[in-house]
Amino acid sequence: MKILVTGGAGFIGSHYVRALLTGAYPGLEDARVTVLDKLTYAGNPANLAPVSASPRFTFVRGDIADPRVTAGVVPGHDVVVNFAAETHVDRSITGAADFVVSNVLGTQTLLQAALDAGVRTVVQVSTDEVYGSIAEGAWDEDEPLLPNSPYSAAKAGADLLCRAYHRTYGLDVRVTRCSNNYGPYQYPEKLIPLVVTNLLDGVRVPLYGDGLNVREWLHVDDHCRAIQLVLEKGSPGEVYNVGGGVELTNRELVGRLLDACGAGWDLVDHVEDRPGHDRRYAVDGGKIRSIGYEPLAGFDQGLDEVVRWYGANQAWWRPLRRRSGGRA
């Protein structure tokens, strides 16, 4: 099997590639993997260094929004898994156009290339943020899309294009919508690595508003296993929510990270809240559980392992911090 992974040098995409090439998914030990990545600020070749010498690995630098690039790379692949996207909400608020180009136009260009090339299956990796905010309960896959940020609106647009390409052209597209991810190799503008790397550097930690925004946390390895399961056992045209089952306020999460790093609340600054900041996300994962998914990573152990990873891999993240302007 030949698998094209777009955005495969980013946080989640690179984890999926490393898993593919190290035998994590039975039956794919001989699969050949091509990564197509533009290498924007969050795409990092170092994320792929552990598998870059594999004879089954090919890297192509390019933009999925460029039809000449996609038309040149997609043919010959059996499946496409699309991780390529601009993902940081803060950046989308100050520069929405880049998100529309990458997430909407890029997805449409990739879908058209897959259709033209006769690709068997496309998996679109999306986000729970497309649903908006929910005060109680959890979204299932039939909920309307009510995005509140330029980032989530662009991802919702991509999801709808996937639906259209399935309904109009019969392309086998499957969409996953995940909750907040955590794990090693996550770019340090995101909440968990931002807090940890700030504390390791002795820098104060910003926390938006009252810190009571609620997120559901999912280990990146569980997320990638879910994506692979949808590729293997999912149904064409369907959407699958992927949650981690652990809900915490941002304040609770920061408190756990402070404890893990041996720091106190005196290092935390409450800052002005993000415009349009969604209060709570939660997904109903019953549909993906019906095809065999269960998250395996224990949150407390997983969080401790992540904190230790950032402590032990400062040569990876220190150069990136100089380019990171994110806030918790």
N, C-alpha and C positions, 0 to 999 in steps of 0.2 A: 504494500500500500504506500502511496505517496501522499503526504499530508502537507498542505501549505498553512503556515501559522502566520497571520498578519499581526503586526504589533508584537512580535515574539521576543523583542529585546526589552520590553517593559516588565513591570513587576509580576503581574499574573501570567502574561504570555510566556515569559522566560521560565517560570516555574513549570508550566505545562510542557514546554520543550524539554527541560531537564528531566522531567518525569518520563516523557516518551522515550528519550534516548538512553535512559538508565534502567529500562525494563519494568517500570512501575505498572504498566497496563498490559495484562496478559494478552497474548495474541499479536502484539505489535512489536515484538522484539526485533523484527527485521524491517520495520517501517522506515521509510526515508522521509526526512523532515526538511522542508525549506522554510526559512524565516524571511519574511519581507517586512522591513522596518525602515521608516524614514529617519530614525535616530534624532528625534527632537530632544529637548532637554531631558525628558524622562526615559528615553530609550538608551540603553547602556550596553555596549558590547561586553562589558565585564560581567553582566548577568548571565551571559551564555558561555563564559570562559570554561566552566567545568565540562562542557560537552562539545566545545568548538572543534576539537581534534577528531571527533567521531567521523568515520567515513560515510555515515548515513546522514550527515548534517551539511546543509548548504545555506549560506547567508547571502541575501540580496538587499542592498540598500535602495530604497525607493518609496514613493508615496502612493498609497492605494487610490488617492484621488486623481492620479495621472493615468488616463486610459491607456497610454502607450506602455506604461510600466506594467499595469495589471494584465493587459493583453499579451505581454511578453512572458509573464511569470506564471499565470494561472494554468494555461494548457498543460496537460500531462499529469495533473494532480487529481487524485480521487476525491478528496475532501478538502474543504477550506474551513479553518476556525479563525474567526475574526475578533482579535483583541484590539485592533488598531483604533485608537480614539484619544482625543483630548479629554481628560477626566477630572481636572481639579476645579471645583465650583468657584473658588475665589478668582481664578484666572478667567473663567467664563464671564464673570461679572464685569471685569475690566477689559475683556477682549473677546466678545461673543463670536465675531466673524470667523476666527480660527476654528471654533468648535463646530460651526455649521459646515465649513469646508471639510474638515476631517471626519466628522461623525455622520453627516448627512450625505454630502456629495461623495465622500470616500466610500461609504457603504454602498450607495447606488452604483458607483463605478465598479466596485468589486463584484456586486451581484450580477451586473451585466456581463462582466468578463467570465464569471462562473457559468452563467447561462450559455454564453456563446461557446465556451469550451466543453460543455457537457459534463461539468463537475457533478458527481453523484449527490453530495450533501454539503450544505453550508451551515455551520453553527455560528450564530451571532451572539456574542457575549455582551449582555446589557446589564442594567442596574435596577434595583428597586426604586430608585429615585424618580423613575418615570411616572410612578403612581401619585406622586405628590406627598402629602402628609396625612397621617391617620392618627386620630386621638386615642382610639382603643380598638382591640381586635387585630386582625391581620388581613392583608390583601390576598385574594386569590387571583389567578391569571385572567379572570374575566372582568376584573375591575377596570373602569375607564382610566385612560392616561391623563393625568392632571399635573404635568411637570411645572415646577415653580422657579427654576433657574435656567439660564441659557444652556448650561451643560445638560441638564436632564431633558430639556426640550429637544436638544439636538439628538440625544439618545432615543427619545420617543419617536422622533422623525425617522431615525434609522430602523427602529422596530417596525414602524408602519410600512416602510419600504420593503422590509423582509416579507411582511404579510402580503403586500401587493405582488411581489415577484412570485410568491407561491400561488396565490389565487389567479393571477393573470397568465403566468407563463408555465406554471406547474413545477417551478424550481423547488427542490426539497431543501427548505430553509427551516431551521429550528432555532428558537431564541431562548437563552437563559437569562434570568434576571436575579442577580445576587444581592445579598446584603453586604455591609461593610466588610472588607477583607483586611486581614493582618497576616504578617509573616516576614521572613527574611527578604532582603533585596527590595523592600518597599521604599520608594523615593521619599526623602526626608521632609517634604512639604506636608505629608499626610499626618493625621493626628498622632498615632502611636509613635512612629519614628521621629516626628518633630519633638514630642515631649522627651523621649529618651535621649536623643542626640543633644537637645538643649541642656538637659541635666548633666550629661556626660561632659559637656563643655562649660558647665557652670553658668549657663545663660538662663534668664528667667523664662517662664512658660506662659504664653498667652492662652486665655480661655474665653471663648465667645460668650457674651451675655451672662445669664445666670448659670450657665453650664448644665441646664436641665433638659437639653435636647437628647432624645433617646435614639440609640442605634442598636441594631442587631449585628453581632460580630461573628465572622466566618473565617476560619483558617484557610489560607490560600491553597493548601493541599487538599482540603475537603472540597473547595470550590472546583479545582481542576479535576478531581475525581468525578464530580457531578457533571462537568462538561463532557468528559469522556463517556459517561454513562448515557447522556442524552444523544451523543453521536452514535453509540452502539445500539441503544434500545428505545430512543425517543421516536416520536412519530412526525412525519413531514407536516410543516405548517403549524406545529404546536409551540406553545410558550411554557417554560418551566421555571418556577420560582426556586431559588436556592438560598436557604437561610442557615444560619449557624445555631440558632436556638438560644443565644445568650443576649439578653437585652440589658443595656446599661445606659445611664445618663452619661454625658461627657464628663460631668464632674466625678461620678463614681469611677469611671475609667482612669481619669487623671489621678485620682486618689490611689488606685492600685499601682499605677506606674511610679508615683512618688514613693510608695512603700518599697517597690521592687528596686528602686535606685537609691534608697536610703535618704530621701529628701523630704522636706516638709512643705506645707502650704504657703509658707512665707516666700516661696519662689514663684508663686502663681499670681499673674495679673489678670483680672477680669477686664476684657476690652470690649469696645462697642460691637454689638452683634452684627453678623453678616446680613445684608439686605435679603429679604425673602427666605430667611433661614427656616427650613422645614423642622417642625417640632419633633416628630416621631416617625420612624419607619418600622414596619414589621410585615413579614411575608408568611403566607400559609404555604408550607412545603409539602402538602399532602399529595400533590400530583407527582412530584419527582420521587417521593417515597414509594409510590405505587409501582415504580419500575426498578426499585431496589436500592435507593439512596438512603444513607444515614451518615450524618457527620461523625467523624471518629476522634477528632482532636479535642481533648479536654481544654477548656479555655484557660484555666489557671496555669496549667503546665505549659500550654502553648504560649501564653503571654510571657512567662518566665524565660522560656527558650528564646523568644524574640529579643527580650531585653539583653540576654547574654550574647546573642548573635551580634547586636549592634556594638556591644562592648568589645567583642573580639574582632570586629571587622571595620575598625575605624578608617583604615586605608581605603575602603570602598566608599564610605559616605562623606568623609571630610571634604573631598573636592566637590561633591554635589551640594553640600550645605551652602557653599559660597554662592550658588545659583538659586537657592530656594528661598522663597518669600512667603511661604504658607503660614497659616495661623490655625491653632486648634479651635 
